Amino acid sequence: MRTQSMLALAMAVGLLSGCGMFRGDGQGQPVETRSAQEIADREIYGEAGPPESTIWDFFRPRAEPGTVGAVNRYIWNASLETLDFLPVTSVDPFSGVITTGYGTPPGGGRAYRATIYVTDPALDARSLNIALATRSGPVEGSTVRAVEDAILTRARQLREADERF
């Protein structure tokens, strides 16, 4: 019985080991593999690939200095400063998403978590979306608006401080 089980297992492993080596077209040619960056470059630039950098790139206009990745740096930093009592679990300045874990504000008794989405490089209220939740569910809209106002106020303060220098 044990010998039969081992033989069946060996046959199954032998059959499955060759499954991923060839295309399903029966031609027996290996599958071409490419990195995610190569695939993205081909989608954006076509078969020619991305353009090479030259010395003249130094003289081309740069992005607005108030941006980090694709988001406004003042809103980004203000979000992190205003909600500094929440433990940050993930940040991505290129997509504009900050995700936090549960944390209790100073002087508060309720634990909150937040997902902040900065959608635009402009310093504008429409550039900021926040989802707040407690352990029992989403919070009231007035609380979300109060946090948004605090973040936007701090973002304006940071911008004014930068303009002084």
Secondary structure as GFF3:
##gff-version 3
##sequence-region A 1 165
A	DSSP	alpha_helix	2	17	.	.	.	ID=ss1
A	DSSP	alpha_helix	36	45	.	.	.	ID=ss2
A	DSSP	three_ten_helix	55	59	.	.	.	ID=ss3
A	DSSP	beta_strand	67	68	.	.	.	ID=ss4
A	DSSP	beta_strand	71	72	.	.	.	ID=ss5
A	DSSP	alpha_helix	73	82	.	.	.	ID=ss6
A	DSSP	beta_strand	88	92	.	.	.	ID=ss7
A	DSSP	beta_strand	97	100	.	.	.	ID=ss8
A	DSSP	beta_strand	112	118	.	.	.	ID=ss9
A	DSSP	three_ten_helix	125	127	.	.	.	ID=ss10
A	DSSP	beta_strand	128	134	.	.	.	ID=ss11
A	DSSP	beta_strand	137	138	.	.	.	ID=ss12
A	DSSP	alpha_helix	141	164	.	.	.	ID=ss13
###
